[in-house]
Amino acid sequence: MAGRPRQDNGQVQGAAASLLNGLAVLEAFSVQKPVLGVTEIAQRVGLHKSTVSRILGGLTEAGYVQRDEETGRYRLGLGLIALSGPLLADLDVRRAAVPYLEQLTESTRETSAISVWNGHEAIVVEQVASPYQVKHTAAIGTRYNKFESSSVRVFLAELAPGLATELIESGRILRTAGDGLPVDHTAHLQDVARRAYAVNDGSTTGEEFGVSAPVRDYRGRVVGCITASAPRSRVHEHAAGDALVQAVQHAALEVSIRLGWSAAGRDTGRNQA
């Protein structure tokens, strides 16, 4: 029998039972049986037809199933793609980025990395270290929550302004008065979104120069961030800042294209998080 068995209300009750029964209904669908009627689903999950009908009504409103008006039968809805999208993107973006990080480090000879966003921190998930003896590196798993960080600002720039402000005012995103960045963070983040990159020129530490650019998936949503980090003295000595920005943006674009993003849809998903 396909689908998760219904829950024994003696063990699981209330909202938890309803949630698990809803999952059982979703799991009743399969590649072999992509379209099902209420009676079929009820038989598969061991629930009364009226209960299944009520669950399907809620799942339809949420977009997780679709009802054929002519037959009255159901199939899984596109809402499930959006639900699983963030997980799939986080898994895919690291694998997609690795060859481009290697190319970025080879061309710039500086450390490159890709980070993902957990809602209030940028987390490094892959890195290719600079071949120089003097370099900036961060261990995989390193978390950043300082506004001065270029990667953090790239992610914040994709949030609704109110949410970014809330994260800053709540202290989940740390900001210092002397970070060398504009006081008006909303206007600054709008500028970051418009330029599609952020620069950390000594704002976190006096000797660090970092450039970050967003990586987008097929929906146009930011699912990662490519960063190149270097000693600030080396960047300024060789006037390499602009070249580093261009190299990072190019790498981020290549990874985005590999994930299915099209430049034609560059505004899709922006500031909707």
TORKEDREN-899967 format. One record per residue (C-alpha): residue in three letters; chain; x, y, z. Coordinates in Angstrom, 3 decimals. Each point is the difference from the previous one (the first is absolute). Layout:
N
node rest = ALA; kette = A; east = X; north = Y; up = Z
...
***
This chain:
273
node rest = MET; kette = A; east = 0.000; north = 0.000; up = 0.000
node rest = ALA; kette = A; east = 1.449; north = 3.371; up = -1.041
node rest = GLY; kette = A; east = 0.095; north = 2.943; up = 2.340
node rest = ARG; kette = A; east = 0.789; north = 0.434; up = 3.668
node rest = PRO; kette = A; east = -2.431; north = -1.970; up = 2.252
node rest = ARG; kette = A; east = -2.448; north = 2.150; up = 1.915
node rest = GLN; kette = A; east = 1.005; north = 0.907; up = 3.523
node rest = ASP; kette = A; east = -1.376; north = -1.675; up = 3.104
node rest = ASN; kette = A; east = -1.733; north = 2.830; up = 1.844
node rest = GLY; kette = A; east = 0.818; north = -1.754; up = 3.247
node rest = GLN; kette = A; east = 3.655; north = 0.852; up = -0.646
node rest = VAL; kette = A; east = -0.146; north = 3.159; up = -2.074
node rest = GLN; kette = A; east = -2.819; north = 2.473; up = 0.445
node rest = GLY; kette = A; east = -1.204; north = 3.408; up = -1.081
node rest = ALA; kette = A; east = 2.036; north = 2.092; up = -2.397
node rest = ALA; kette = A; east = 2.816; north = -2.553; up = -0.170
node rest = ALA; kette = A; east = -2.400; north = -2.732; up = -1.155
node rest = SER; kette = A; east = -1.527; north = 2.324; up = -2.584
node rest = LEU; kette = A; east = 3.445; north = 0.890; up = -1.340
node rest = LEU; kette = A; east = 1.078; north = -3.623; up = -0.271
node rest = ASN; kette = A; east = -3.271; north = -0.974; up = -1.658
node rest = GLY; kette = A; east = 0.537; north = 2.824; up = -2.503
node rest = LEU; kette = A; east = 3.459; north = -1.379; up = -0.776
node rest = ALA; kette = A; east = -1.517; north = -3.468; up = -0.413
node rest = VAL; kette = A; east = -2.399; north = 1.375; up = -2.602
node rest = LEU; kette = A; east = 2.864; north = 1.626; up = -1.917
node rest = GLU; kette = A; east = 2.031; north = -3.208; up = 0.112
node rest = ALA; kette = A; east = -2.912; north = -1.980; up = -1.426
node rest = PHE; kette = A; east = 0.893; north = 1.402; up = -3.427
node rest = SER; kette = A; east = 2.750; north = -1.788; up = -1.913
node rest = VAL; kette = A; east = 1.621; north = -0.168; up = -3.404
node rest = GLN; kette = A; east = -2.170; north = -3.004; up = -0.755
node rest = LYS; kette = A; east = -3.149; north = 1.695; up = 1.351
node rest = PRO; kette = A; east = 0.398; north = 3.762; up = -0.541
node rest = VAL; kette = A; east = -3.767; north = 0.655; up = -0.128
node rest = LEU; kette = A; east = -2.310; north = -1.249; up = 2.748
node rest = GLY; kette = A; east = -3.575; north = 0.409; up = 1.133
node rest = VAL; kette = A; east = -1.160; north = 0.535; up = 3.565
node rest = THR; kette = A; east = -1.081; north = -3.622; up = 0.409
node rest = GLU; kette = A; east = 3.331; north = -1.342; up = -1.235
node rest = ILE; kette = A; east = 1.944; north = 2.268; up = 2.337
node rest = ALA; kette = A; east = -2.198; north = -0.937; up = 2.955
node rest = GLN; kette = A; east = 0.661; north = -3.679; up = -0.666
node rest = ARG; kette = A; east = 3.735; north = 0.552; up = -0.315
node rest = VAL; kette = A; east = 0.408; north = 1.957; up = 3.246
node rest = GLY; kette = A; east = -2.729; north = -1.609; up = 2.077
node rest = LEU; kette = A; east = -2.048; north = 3.133; up = 0.651
node rest = HIS; kette = A; east = -3.692; north = 0.727; up = -0.448
node rest = LYS; kette = A; east = -0.928; north = 1.613; up = -3.322
node rest = SER; kette = A; east = -1.371; north = 3.102; up = 1.724
node rest = THR; kette = A; east = 3.302; north = 0.466; up = 1.825
node rest = VAL; kette = A; east = 1.983; north = -0.433; up = -3.212
node rest = SER; kette = A; east = -2.300; north = 2.432; up = -1.816
node rest = ARG; kette = A; east = 0.545; north = 2.615; up = 2.706
node rest = ILE; kette = A; east = 3.782; north = -0.477; up = -0.103
node rest = LEU; kette = A; east = 0.007; north = 0.286; up = -3.791
node rest = GLY; kette = A; east = -1.935; north = 3.244; up = 0.237
node rest = GLY; kette = A; east = 2.705; north = 1.530; up = 2.176
node rest = LEU; kette = A; east = 2.818; north = -1.371; up = -2.156
node rest = THR; kette = A; east = -1.675; north = 1.398; up = -3.111
node rest = GLU; kette = A; east = -0.197; north = 3.474; up = 1.528
node rest = ALA; kette = A; east = 3.686; north = -0.215; up = 0.871
node rest = GLY; kette = A; east = 0.876; north = -1.076; up = -3.554
node rest = TYR; kette = A; east = 1.371; north = -3.397; up = 1.046
node rest = VAL; kette = A; east = -2.628; north = -1.899; up = -2.014
node rest = GLN; kette = A; east = -2.088; north = 0.884; up = -3.039
node rest = ARG; kette = A; east = -3.597; north = -1.103; up = -0.672
node rest = ASP; kette = A; east = -1.208; north = -0.781; up = -3.488
node rest = GLU; kette = A; east = -3.373; north = 1.718; up = -0.213
node rest = GLU; kette = A; east = -1.292; north = -2.447; up = -2.607
node rest = THR; kette = A; east = 0.921; north = -3.279; up = 1.706
node rest = GLY; kette = A; east = 0.235; north = 1.139; up = 3.622
node rest = ARG; kette = A; east = 3.278; north = -1.883; up = 0.334
node rest = TYR; kette = A; east = 3.212; north = 1.397; up = 1.446
node rest = ARG; kette = A; east = 3.672; north = 0.236; up = -0.888
node rest = LEU; kette = A; east = 2.966; north = 1.555; up = 1.806
node rest = GLY; kette = A; east = 0.258; north = 3.767; up = -0.434
node rest = LEU; kette = A; east = 2.859; north = 2.279; up = -0.914
node rest = GLY; kette = A; east = 0.061; north = 1.339; up = 3.558
node rest = LEU; kette = A; east = 2.073; north = -3.038; up = 0.959
node rest = ILE; kette = A; east = 2.775; north = 1.153; up = -2.316
node rest = ALA; kette = A; east = 0.155; north = 3.338; up = 1.795
node rest = LEU; kette = A; east = -0.057; north = -1.802; up = 3.353
node rest = SER; kette = A; east = 2.933; north = -2.249; up = -0.873
node rest = GLY; kette = A; east = 1.812; north = 2.616; up = -2.084
node rest = PRO; kette = A; east = 2.110; north = 1.541; up = 2.814
node rest = LEU; kette = A; east = 1.284; north = -3.425; up = 1.063
node rest = LEU; kette = A; east = 0.772; north = -1.054; up = -3.569
node rest = ALA; kette = A; east = 1.707; north = 3.303; up = -0.691
node rest = ASP; kette = A; east = 2.177; north = -0.256; up = 3.098
node rest = LEU; kette = A; east = 1.048; north = -3.496; up = -1.010
node rest = ASP; kette = A; east = 0.604; north = 0.859; up = -3.638
node rest = VAL; kette = A; east = 1.650; north = 3.393; up = 0.314
node rest = ARG; kette = A; east = 3.147; north = -1.316; up = 1.686
node rest = ARG; kette = A; east = 0.563; north = -2.683; up = -2.643
node rest = ALA; kette = A; east = -0.737; north = 2.440; up = -2.799
node rest = ALA; kette = A; east = 2.406; north = 2.584; up = 1.393
node rest = VAL; kette = A; east = 3.131; north = -2.104; up = 0.553
node rest = PRO; kette = A; east = 1.500; north = 0.161; up = -3.525
node rest = TYR; kette = A; east = -0.680; north = 3.737; up = -0.204
node rest = LEU; kette = A; east = 1.599; north = 0.606; up = 3.385
node rest = GLU; kette = A; east = 3.058; north = -1.829; up = -1.262
node rest = GLN; kette = A; east = 0.044; north = 2.159; up = -3.134
node rest = LEU; kette = A; east = -0.498; north = 3.156; up = 2.062
node rest = THR; kette = A; east = 2.934; north = -0.797; up = 2.283
node rest = GLU; kette = A; east = 2.140; north = -0.989; up = -2.963
node rest = SER; kette = A; east = -0.677; north = 3.285; up = -1.804
node rest = THR; kette = A; east = 0.213; north = 2.339; up = 3.005
node rest = ARG; kette = A; east = 2.356; north = -2.044; up = 2.211
node rest = GLU; kette = A; east = -2.193; north = 0.949; up = 2.945
node rest = THR; kette = A; east = -2.225; north = -2.111; up = 2.246
node rest = SER; kette = A; east = -3.477; north = -0.680; up = -1.346
node rest = ALA; kette = A; east = -3.008; north = -1.423; up = 1.832
node rest = ILE; kette = A; east = -3.710; north = -0.582; up = -0.252
node rest = SER; kette = A; east = -2.434; north = 0.644; up = 2.838
node rest = VAL; kette = A; east = -3.680; north = -0.702; up = 0.577
node rest = TRP; kette = A; east = -2.487; north = 1.888; up = 2.191
node rest = ASN; kette = A; east = -1.781; north = -1.500; up = 2.998
node rest = GLY; kette = A; east = -2.281; north = 2.974; up = 0.651
node rest = HIS; kette = A; east = 2.416; north = 2.094; up = 2.038
node rest = GLU; kette = A; east = 3.506; north = -1.231; up = -0.845
node rest = ALA; kette = A; east = 2.155; north = -0.676; up = -3.033
node rest = ILE; kette = A; east = 1.567; north = -3.449; up = 0.335
node rest = VAL; kette = A; east = 3.083; north = -1.051; up = -1.971
node rest = VAL; kette = A; east = -0.663; north = -3.380; up = -1.662
node rest = GLU; kette = A; east = 3.013; north = -0.216; up = -2.321
node rest = GLN; kette = A; east = 3.327; north = 1.765; up = -0.462
node rest = VAL; kette = A; east = 3.060; north = -0.021; up = -2.248
node rest = ALA; kette = A; east = 2.981; north = 1.565; up = 1.752
node rest = SER; kette = A; east = 2.417; north = 2.473; up = -1.559
node rest = PRO; kette = A; east = 3.415; north = -1.413; up = -0.949
node rest = TYR; kette = A; east = 1.676; north = 2.980; up = 1.687
node rest = GLN; kette = A; east = 1.588; north = -0.532; up = 3.389
node rest = VAL; kette = A; east = -1.732; north = 3.142; up = 1.277
node rest = LYS; kette = A; east = -3.725; north = -0.417; up = -0.620
node rest = HIS; kette = A; east = -3.470; north = 0.202; up = 1.524
node rest = THR; kette = A; east = -1.830; north = -3.276; up = 0.568
node rest = ALA; kette = A; east = -3.015; north = -1.233; up = 1.959
node rest = ALA; kette = A; east = -0.745; north = -3.561; up = 1.008
node rest = ILE; kette = A; east = -3.014; north = -1.697; up = -1.572
node rest = GLY; kette = A; east = -2.896; north = 0.573; up = 2.384
node rest = THR; kette = A; east = 1.165; north = 3.480; up = 1.010
node rest = ARG; kette = A; east = -3.007; north = 2.254; up = 0.689
node rest = TYR; kette = A; east = -0.171; north = 3.724; up = -0.617
node rest = ASN; kette = A; east = -2.627; north = 2.299; up = 1.483
node rest = LYS; kette = A; east = 1.738; north = 3.376; up = -0.178
node rest = PHE; kette = A; east = -1.476; north = 2.651; up = -2.262
node rest = GLU; kette = A; east = 3.516; north = 0.943; up = -1.074
node rest = SER; kette = A; east = 0.493; north = -3.403; up = -1.625
node rest = SER; kette = A; east = -0.483; north = 0.244; up = -3.748
node rest = SER; kette = A; east = -1.776; north = -3.367; up = -0.140
node rest = VAL; kette = A; east = -2.460; north = 0.985; up = 2.733
node rest = ARG; kette = A; east = -0.910; north = 3.204; up = -1.854
node rest = VAL; kette = A; east = -0.543; north = -1.891; up = -3.252
node rest = PHE; kette = A; east = -2.529; north = -2.255; up = 1.736
node rest = LEU; kette = A; east = -1.635; north = 2.877; up = 1.910
node rest = ALA; kette = A; east = -0.407; north = 1.925; up = -3.246
node rest = GLU; kette = A; east = -2.365; north = -2.704; up = -1.247
node rest = LEU; kette = A; east = -2.307; north = 0.227; up = 3.004
node rest = ALA; kette = A; east = -2.971; north = 2.283; up = 0.351
node rest = PRO; kette = A; east = 1.313; north = 3.251; up = 1.553
node rest = GLY; kette = A; east = -2.108; north = -0.485; up = 3.120
node rest = LEU; kette = A; east = 1.473; north = -3.440; up = 0.645
node rest = ALA; kette = A; east = 3.567; north = 1.208; up = -0.426
node rest = THR; kette = A; east = -0.696; north = 2.858; up = 2.431
node rest = GLU; kette = A; east = -1.554; north = -2.419; up = 2.482
node rest = LEU; kette = A; east = 3.073; north = -2.250; up = -0.081
node rest = ILE; kette = A; east = 2.290; north = 2.973; up = 0.606
node rest = GLU; kette = A; east = -2.107; north = 1.593; up = 2.735
node rest = SER; kette = A; east = -0.458; north = -3.334; up = 1.792
node rest = GLY; kette = A; east = 3.764; north = -0.504; up = 0.122
node rest = ARG; kette = A; east = -0.062; north = -3.213; up = -2.025
node rest = ILE; kette = A; east = 1.992; north = 1.902; up = -2.605
node rest = LEU; kette = A; east = 2.746; north = 1.924; up = 1.799
node rest = ARG; kette = A; east = 0.849; north = 3.512; up = -1.078
node rest = THR; kette = A; east = 2.566; north = 2.347; up = 1.518
node rest = ALA; kette = A; east = -0.065; north = 3.788; up = -0.195
node rest = GLY; kette = A; east = 3.494; north = 0.130; up = -1.466
node rest = ASP; kette = A; east = -0.294; north = -2.566; up = -2.754
node rest = GLY; kette = A; east = 0.781; north = 2.541; up = -2.730
node rest = LEU; kette = A; east = -3.283; north = -0.667; up = -1.809
node rest = PRO; kette = A; east = -2.944; north = 2.402; up = -0.520
node rest = VAL; kette = A; east = -2.226; north = 0.497; up = 3.036
node rest = ASP; kette = A; east = -3.139; north = -0.511; up = -2.109
node rest = HIS; kette = A; east = 0.149; north = -3.769; up = -0.409
node rest = THR; kette = A; east = -3.196; north = -0.131; up = -2.093
node rest = ALA; kette = A; east = 1.394; north = 2.283; up = -2.711
node rest = HIS; kette = A; east = 3.323; north = -1.809; up = 0.113
node rest = LEU; kette = A; east = -1.618; north = -3.417; up = -0.427
node rest = GLN; kette = A; east = -2.061; north = 1.307; up = -2.904
node rest = ASP; kette = A; east = 3.262; north = 1.079; up = -1.604
node rest = VAL; kette = A; east = 1.506; north = -3.449; up = 0.630
node rest = ALA; kette = A; east = -3.024; north = -1.622; up = -1.656
node rest = ARG; kette = A; east = 0.257; north = 2.345; up = -2.983
node rest = ARG; kette = A; east = 3.736; north = -0.594; up = -0.501
node rest = ALA; kette = A; east = -0.258; north = -3.737; up = 0.809
node rest = TYR; kette = A; east = 3.117; north = 0.012; up = 2.161
node rest = ALA; kette = A; east = 1.307; north = 1.266; up = 3.335
node rest = VAL; kette = A; east = 3.517; north = 0.972; up = 1.077
node rest = ASN; kette = A; east = 1.595; north = -0.268; up = 3.402
node rest = ASP; kette = A; east = 2.981; north = 2.341; up = -0.166
node rest = GLY; kette = A; east = 1.423; north = -0.271; up = 3.491
node rest = SER; kette = A; east = -3.397; north = 0.239; up = 1.737
node rest = THR; kette = A; east = 0.335; north = -3.263; up = 1.938
node rest = THR; kette = A; east = 3.755; north = 0.100; up = 0.571
node rest = GLY; kette = A; east = 2.536; north = 2.510; up = -1.185
node rest = GLU; kette = A; east = 1.820; north = -2.535; up = -2.159
node rest = GLU; kette = A; east = -2.917; north = -1.699; up = -1.762
node rest = PHE; kette = A; east = -1.442; north = 0.728; up = -3.421
node rest = GLY; kette = A; east = -3.013; north = -2.032; up = -1.047
node rest = VAL; kette = A; east = -2.352; north = 0.023; up = -2.987
node rest = SER; kette = A; east = -3.273; north = -1.935; up = -0.155
node rest = ALA; kette = A; east = -2.581; north = -0.527; up = -2.739
node rest = PRO; kette = A; east = -3.306; north = -1.887; up = 0.077
node rest = VAL; kette = A; east = -0.671; north = -3.397; up = -1.559
node rest = ARG; kette = A; east = -3.554; north = -0.501; up = -1.265
node rest = ASP; kette = A; east = -1.980; north = -3.145; up = -0.781
node rest = TYR; kette = A; east = -2.422; north = -0.641; up = -2.843
node rest = ARG; kette = A; east = -2.657; north = 2.121; up = 1.762
node rest = GLY; kette = A; east = 2.313; north = 2.979; up = 0.314
node rest = ARG; kette = A; east = 0.280; north = -0.340; up = 3.759
node rest = VAL; kette = A; east = 3.342; north = 0.373; up = 1.747
node rest = VAL; kette = A; east = 1.103; north = -3.416; up = 1.261
node rest = GLY; kette = A; east = 3.649; north = 0.721; up = 0.582
node rest = CYS; kette = A; east = 2.748; north = 2.557; up = -0.058
node rest = ILE; kette = A; east = 3.446; north = -0.130; up = -1.627
node rest = THR; kette = A; east = 2.710; north = 1.829; up = 1.945
node rest = ALA; kette = A; east = 3.643; north = 0.750; up = -0.740
node rest = SER; kette = A; east = 2.146; north = 1.035; up = 2.967
node rest = ALA; kette = A; east = 3.493; north = 1.476; up = -0.028
node rest = PRO; kette = A; east = 2.392; north = 2.029; up = 2.132
node rest = ARG; kette = A; east = -1.037; north = 3.622; up = -0.404
node rest = SER; kette = A; east = 3.577; north = 1.187; up = -0.462
node rest = ARG; kette = A; east = 0.521; north = -2.320; up = -2.987
node rest = VAL; kette = A; east = -3.230; north = 1.094; up = -1.690
node rest = HIS; kette = A; east = 0.772; north = 3.700; up = 0.375
node rest = GLU; kette = A; east = 3.663; north = -0.407; up = -0.929
node rest = HIS; kette = A; east = -0.969; north = -1.488; up = -3.359
node rest = ALA; kette = A; east = -3.212; north = 2.045; up = -0.416
node rest = ALA; kette = A; east = -1.752; north = -3.327; up = -0.397
node rest = GLY; kette = A; east = -3.339; north = 0.845; up = 1.612
node rest = ASP; kette = A; east = -1.973; north = 0.557; up = -3.204
node rest = ALA; kette = A; east = 1.460; north = -3.103; up = -1.625
node rest = LEU; kette = A; east = -0.932; north = -2.074; up = 3.061
node rest = VAL; kette = A; east = -3.585; north = 1.309; up = -0.129
node rest = GLN; kette = A; east = -0.303; north = -0.944; up = -3.670
node rest = ALA; kette = A; east = 1.476; north = -3.455; up = 0.566
node rest = VAL; kette = A; east = -2.372; north = -0.743; up = 2.896
node rest = GLN; kette = A; east = -3.024; north = 1.219; up = -1.930
node rest = HIS; kette = A; east = 0.989; north = -2.156; up = -2.957
node rest = ALA; kette = A; east = 0.386; north = -3.095; up = 2.205
node rest = ALA; kette = A; east = -3.363; north = 0.647; up = 1.678
node rest = LEU; kette = A; east = -1.643; north = 0.399; up = -3.406
node rest = GLU; kette = A; east = 1.479; north = -3.273; up = -1.258
node rest = VAL; kette = A; east = -1.237; north = -1.903; up = 3.048
node rest = SER; kette = A; east = -3.436; north = 1.620; up = -0.325
node rest = ILE; kette = A; east = -0.244; north = -1.035; up = -3.652
node rest = ARG; kette = A; east = 0.977; north = -3.538; up = 0.963
node rest = LEU; kette = A; east = -2.890; north = 0.013; up = 2.498
node rest = GLY; kette = A; east = -2.403; north = 1.030; up = -2.738
node rest = TRP; kette = A; east = -0.174; north = 3.759; up = 0.502
node rest = SER; kette = A; east = -0.644; north = 2.127; up = -3.033
node rest = ALA; kette = A; east = 1.117; north = 3.608; up = -0.246
node rest = ALA; kette = A; east = -3.403; north = 0.749; up = -1.521
node rest = GLY; kette = A; east = -1.560; north = -0.706; up = 3.386
node rest = ARG; kette = A; east = 2.542; north = 1.871; up = 2.085
node rest = ASP; kette = A; east = -2.610; north = 1.837; up = 2.093
node rest = THR; kette = A; east = -2.053; north = -3.115; up = 0.782
node rest = GLY; kette = A; east = -0.204; north = -0.649; up = 3.719
node rest = ARG; kette = A; east = 1.911; north = 3.116; up = 1.032
node rest = ASN; kette = A; east = -1.031; north = 1.412; up = 3.381
node rest = GLN; kette = A; east = -2.755; north = -2.570; up = 0.385
node rest = ALA; kette = A; east = 1.564; north = -1.981; up = 2.824
***
